[in-house]
C-alpha cells in the first residue's frame, strides 16, 4: 500500500502536474494567438477595453446571476472556492507543492486549520452533488452538457470525498490509507484532465469576454462574402 501511495504522490503527481501546467500554458497561448489573428483581420480594431474589463469582473463576481439563479449560482461559487482553496491551502498538499514553489515561499504559505478544511470539504462535496444533479436533472442544462462535463465533476467529487475520508479515519468505511491512495490517484487524474476540460477556464477566464467582443469585429468585406454565399449579392440591403 505504501509503495503505491509513494508512487501516486511522487512520480505520478509530478507527471500529472507537468501535464496540467504545460497544457494550460498551451491553451492560454493558442487562445491569445487566435485573438491576435482575429484582431489583425478585423475591419474595426477599436476595442472597448473598459467594457471588456467590466464584463470580466461581473462574471468573476456574478451578483446578477446570484439574484436570477440563486441556488445554482451559490453552489457554483462555493464549489469554486472549495476546489481552489483545498488543493492550495491544505497542509498535505502544500508539502507536495513545495518543490514547485520559489525558495522561501513554502515557509510563509498559508494553510487551513483541520476543522476549517473538513468544513470546506463537506461544503464542496455538497455543492458538487448539487451541480451534478443540476447537470443531469434539468432538461436545458442536460442538453448543453457533454459527457466530459459530467465526468470531471464526478472525478472532483470523488477526489474531495476520498480526501475527507482519508483525513477522518473514524468516518471511513474502509482503511484510511486506501482512501488516501484513491484520493491521490484521482487527484492526479484531475490534474491531467484539467487542460482538456472546462476547468481550463481557471486560466482562460480573463480572456473570455475579450474573445466574445472581438468575435463581433468582422473582417472587411464580410458582408459581401456572406451575400455571395447566400446568392444575394445583387440584392439591396
HELIX and SHEET records of a PDB file:
HELIX    1   1 UNK A    2  UNK A    9  1                                   8    
HELIX    2   2 UNK A   11  UNK A   41  1                                  31    
HELIX    3   3 UNK A   49  UNK A   60  1                                  12    
HELIX    4   4 UNK A   63  UNK A   68  1                                   6    
HELIX    5   5 UNK A   70  UNK A   89  1                                  20    
HELIX    6   6 UNK A   91  UNK A   97  1                                   7    
HELIX    7   7 UNK A   98  UNK A  100  5                                   3    
HELIX    8   8 UNK A  105  UNK A  108  1                                   4    
HELIX    9   9 UNK A  114  UNK A  137  1                                  24    
HELIX   10  10 UNK A  139  UNK A  144  1                                   6    
HELIX   11  11 UNK A  147  UNK A  167  1                                  21    
HELIX   12  12 UNK A  169  UNK A  171  5                                   3    
HELIX   13  13 UNK A  176  UNK A  194  1                                  19    
HELIX   14  14 UNK A  198  UNK A  200  5                                   3    
HELIX   15  15 UNK A  201  UNK A  214  1                                  14    
HELIX   16  16 UNK A  222  UNK A  229  1                                   8    
END                                                                             
